Amino acid sequence: MRSDLKTSPLPLKIAAAGGLLFLHLPILLIFVYAFTTEEKSYQWPPPGLTLQWFAVAWNRPDVWSALGLSVQVAVIATAIALILGTLCAAAVSQTKFFGREAISLLVILPIALPGIITGIALRSAFSLFDIPFSVWTIVLGHATFCVVVVYNNAVARFRRTSGSLIEASMDLGADGFQTFRHIILPNIGTALLAGGMLAFALSFDEVIVTTFTGGQQSTLPIWMLEELIRPRQRPVTNVVAMLVVLVTFLPILAAYYLTRDGDQIAGAGK
């Protein structure tokens, strides 16, 4: 059978390849410099290759402390985002009330604002109420944009889920929890999982908001920024950067595969 798809012209292929190189070549350079024998500068080509910096990074307690804080903050912020984002999405998509669109706009507003504005606003609020900087101030800062990611995924899936399924479940005697477990959750589960993974990735590598809400604490991105400003063993920073790339890339890739068939929803269009 002859395909109706046309082969892309050569200039378009070259432009696409150029765009991909522009986006990903700097990331590949990070991977190369993680193996360089040069300690103090970015010399190209690298004078030699070594694995010693992986052992150095492994044995540095400040790396593990920053990594632990980043994971802790990302997990808690993602959990908060899943709860609040799902509840907001259910309220906006499944009910009608005065000011619904205004509330929807307010929910997504934090991710539209520059991070420095959010950071200054949160720091001012913490100072006003004499809230000391801690893990929880960082979590609150990250949750402001993590909620938006979960909300956007959940509300899109809610709107494609047929309301007749929920009505039928109630008519058949199911209570609210049973309806949520057997009807709603199977339909929105992949959207929530994808939103949670994206929220975790965003929280894990966030810098600007953390700078204003973290006080003297250093998450992994903040640690990397400080190491670049005052370098001791520059390749160690690139080793850690490789870790950040992998930790953030895998959830985003999983979220993509979980949501690419999101139009195939039980009861949709009925």
N, C-alpha and C positions, 0 to 999 in steps of 0.2 A: 504494500500500500504506500502510495507516495505521500510524503509529509508536506503539509502546507506551510511549515516553518521555513523561512528563508535564511540562508547563510549570511551572517553578519559581514559587512564589507571590511576589508583589511584596515583602513584608517580607524574604524570604530574599535577593532580588536586592539590596535596599537594604543589608542587612547585609554581603553579599559586597563590594559597592562600597565601603562604609565601611572594611572590613578592608583592601582593596587601597590605599585612600587613606592609611590609617594607616601602612602598610608603606612606601609608595613616595613619598609627598609630601615627606618630608625629603630624599630623594635628588634630587627635582626642584628643591628649593630650592638644593641645591649647584650644580646646573647654572645656575640663574639668577644666583647670586652670583658665578659665574665671569666674568660679563659686566658686573658693576656698575662704576660709576665711583667709588664710595666705597671708599677704601683701608683705613680703620682700623676700621670697625664694620659690623655686619650691619643695615643700615637697610632697612625695608620700607615702601612699595615702593622699589626701587632708584632713586636720583635720576637715573640715566642708564645707558645701555648702551654698552659699548666692547669692542673686541677686543684692546686693548693688552696685557692680562695674558697672553695666549697668547704674544706675542713676548717678554715679560719672562721667563716661565717657560722658554721655549726657550733663552734666552741665559744662564740661571743655571747655572753648573757644578755647584753643590751638588745641584741636582735631578737632573742626569744621573749624577752619582756615586752618589746614593742609588738611582736607577732601575737602574743597571748592577749594583749589589750585590744588589738584590732579585731581578733576573732570574737572576743567577748562582747565588744560593742556591736559588731555586725550581727551576731546571733540575737541579742536582746532587741536591737532596733528592728530587725526583720520580724521577730515575733510580735512586737507591738504593731508593726505595719500590717501584718496579716490580719490581726484582730480588727483594728480600726478601719483599715482599708476595705475589708470585706463587709463590715457593718455599714459603712458609708455607701458602698456600692449597692448593697441590698436596699437601703432606704431610698436612694435616688432612683434606682431602676425599677423597683417593684411597687412603689407607692407614688401617689400624686398629692402634693401639698403646696401651699403658697410659698414661693421663694425657692423652689427646688433647684432651678437653674443657677440661682445666685449661690446657693450652698455648693453646688458642683464646681462652680468657678473658684470659690474660696478654697476648696479642697485641693485643686490642682495648682493654685497660685504659687505655693512655695517653690515648686520646681521651675517655675518660669522666672522667678526673681534671681538676680545674681547672687552667688553664694556669699559674697562679702556683705551684702545687705542683710541676708539671713543671719550671718554670723554676728554682725554688729547689733542687730535687734535682739538676738538671744543673749549676748553678753550684757547688754543694757538691762534686760529683764532680770537676769541673774543678779546683777549688781543692785538693782532696785529692791529686790526681795532678800538680799544678803544670803544668796544661795552659794555655798562654796563650790569650787570646781572639783569635779569628781568624774568617775566613770558615767554616772547618771546624767551629768550635764552634756557629756559627749553623746550619749544615747539619745537624749531629747533632741539634740541638734540634728543627728542623723535621721531620726524618725520623721522629721518634718518633710523630708523628700522621699523617704522610703515608703511612707503611706501613699504618696501620689502614685508611685510605680505599681503597687498592689491594687490600688483603686482603679487605675486605668485598665489593667488586665481584667479585674473582676467585673467592672461595670459593663465592659464590652461583651463579656460572656453572659452576664445576666440578661442583657438586652436581646441576646440571640436564643435564650432559653424560653420555651413556650410556657406561658403562665397557666395553660390548661393542665399541664402535668402536675403543678402544685395544687390546683383546684381539685383534680381527680384524686390525688392522694388524700386530701382532707375529706372529700366526699366518701372515700372508702374507709374512713375511720382512723387514719393515721394522725398522731399528734404532731406537734411542731418539731420535736427532736427527730422522730421517725421520718418525717418529710425531708428534713435537712439531710439526714444521714443517707437515705436511699434514693432521693430524687435530686435535691439541689447539689450536694457535694459531688456526686459522680459527674454532673454536668459542668461544674466550675472548678473541679479539682486540679486539672492540668493548668488552668489559667492562674490559680492561686500558687501552684508550685513554681510556675514560670515567673510570676511576679515576685515571689519570695527569693528566688535565685538572683533575679536582677537587683532586687533591693539589697541582698547580701553583697553582691559585687560592687554596687555603688557605695555602700557604707564602708567596705573594706579598704577602698582606695581613695576615700574622701580626704581632702587637705584643708580647704579654705574654712569651712564651718568648724572643723576640728581645731584649727589654730585659735579661733575665738572662744571656744567652749571647753578646751582641754586643760587650760592652765599650764602647769609644768609637766603634764603627762604627755608621753609620746606614743602615738600609734605608729604602725609601720611606715606609712607614707610620710609622717612628720619626721621620723627617724631618718629616712632616706634624704629628705630635704636638708636636714641639719648636717648629714654626712657630706653632702655635695658642697655645702657652704664652707665647712671646715673639714676637708678630706684628710683621713688618716691612711686608710687602705681603700683606695677608690674602687678596685675591682670587687670588693666585698659588697659595695652598694649595687653593682650590676648583678651579682649573684642573687641578692635579695629582690632586685627588680624582676629577675626571671621568675622568682616565686610569686610575686604579685601578679605578673602577667598570666601565669598558669592558674592561680587561684581565682582570678576574675574572668578569665577566658572560658573555663570549663562550665561555670554556671550559666554564662550567656549562651554558650553553644547548646547546653541542655534546654534552656528556655526557648531557644529558636525551634528545636525539634519538637518540643512539647506543644507549641502554639501554631505550628505551620498548618496543622489540620484542624484548626479550631472551629471551622465552619461546620464540621460534622458533629452536630449536637443532637442528642436524643430529643425528639419532639419539636425540633426547629421547623418553623414554617407550617405547623399544623394548627 
